[in-house]
Amino acid sequence: MKRKFYLYNPETDNFERFYPSIKDRARTISMVFLLGLLLAVGFYFILYYLFETPTVENLTAENRELKQQYTALERRLGASVRMLDEIQDRDSNFYRVLLQLDPATELGINREVFPLTHAVNMRNVGDAQLVNRLNQMIDTLDRDLLNQAVSFNTIRDVALHNQHKLEHTPGVLPINIKDYTMSSGYGIRIDPVYNTHKFHAGLDIAADMGTQVFATADGKVRFAAGKSGYGNCIDIEHGYNYVTRYAHLSKILVPEGKTVKRGELIGLVGSTGKSTGPHLHYEVLFKEKPQNPINYFFFDISPEEYAEMIEAAENAGHVMD
């Protein structure tokens, strides 16, 4: 049935038949179509942004979880890198110096590949970039671990020809690893008595009263008596410019002038002298200058135990003398 159109004519006060042109009809149809299209698009965006479909919601949750896992992996890699830094520092500044080897120039992490984790804006980094970044970090870490292994092989070969020097170089814990707790590391610390900042020249190793203390290298006892501030104290001269000090002992078990071997019992843990509790204050001196003793534990502990010891020494701040 053909539709008829009427318009009201106020002059005649009647509805008169109106015949719209093709152009008018096309304009009307276009306006209706455009309005419908705009409404459809509007409803689509409202549904898309306000009401996620189960598939979109699952993908969003999965993406969020993957980025959280990436952050956790990057933190673990960062911890591994820091530990490798400590090992490389020990390699360059102790092992190679001790054996008079040239520095291992190939060692060292590419810091451009290992920026701080919190610097990564996860919202602005795509999944492909994250995967590529993680692969770069792993490749770099693998490379440096390989270089470090090669360096240790070189050190081992040279060490076999320097046995006497190694026997007279501090290289073990002065207390059984199962009997101690790291109380304070080497460096600037707060004095427990005067509450002022001071340089702490050794390690404070908390242990039960009477815990056995051992010589950390072959040498000769050059001092074994009471010393101001140190209480009962033993100094052992090892040769090669090394001296070790064991302070606050409850009992001294070796006389001055005695030759001792690495691992030999020399005293018992105590709290004599300027001390706030039973512990061993242990120092390593090279040419009479204090060194960080944490760099001189390498014969009787595993890499895992050494890693834990480094972390404990860095975080420990409770000086006991």
SULHUMO-V173231 format. One line per field, one symbol per residue. ss: DSSP state (A for helix, B for strand, O for the rest). phi: phi as a letter, one per 40 degrees, with the letter a starting at -180 (. if undefined). psi: psi as a letter, one per 40 degrees, with the letter a starting at -180 (. if undefined). A space follows every 10 residues. Layout:
ss->???
phi->???
psi->???
This chain:
ss->OOOOBBBBBO OOOBBBBBOO OAAAAAAAAA AAAAAAAAAA AAAAAAAAAA OOOAAAAAAA AAAAAAAAAA AAAAAAAAAA AAAAAAAAAA AAAAAAAAOO OOOOOOOOOO OOOOOOAAAO OAAAOOAAAA AAAAAAAAAA AAAAAAAAAA AAAAAAAAAO OOAAAAAOOO OOOOOOAAAO BBBBOOBBBB OOOOOOBBBB OOBBBBOOOO OBBBOOOOBB BBBBBBBOOO BBBBBBBBBO OBBBBBBBBB BBOOOOOOBB OOOOBBBBBB OOOOOOOOBB BBBBBBOOBB BOAAAAOOOO OOAAAAAAAA AAAAAOBOOO O
phi->.ccbbbbcbc cbfbcbcbbc cccccccccc cccccccccc cccccccccc bccdcccccc cccccccccc cccccccccc ccccdccccc cccbdccdcf bcdcccchcc cccbccdccc cccbbccccc cccccccccc cdcccccccc cccccccccc cbcccccbbd abccbddcbb bcbacchcbc ccccfbcacc cabcbcacdg ccbbccacib cbaaacbdgc gcbbbbcbgf gbbbbbbgcc acbbccgccb bdgccbabca acgcabicab cbbbbbfgbc bccccbbacb bcdccccccd ccccccbccb a
psi->hhiihiihhd defihihhgi iddddddddd dddddddddd dddddddddd giiddddddd dddddddddd dddddddddd dddddddddd ddecddddef iiigeeihih edegiideeh hddehidddd dddddddddd dddddddddd dddddddddd efdddddehh eiieihdeei hhdhahahih hedefihihh eahhhhiihe iihiieiiah hehgaihhde ahihhhheif ehhihhifid hheiiiehhi ihehheaiia fiagieihih hhihhhfehh ihddefgede iidddddddd dddddheghe .
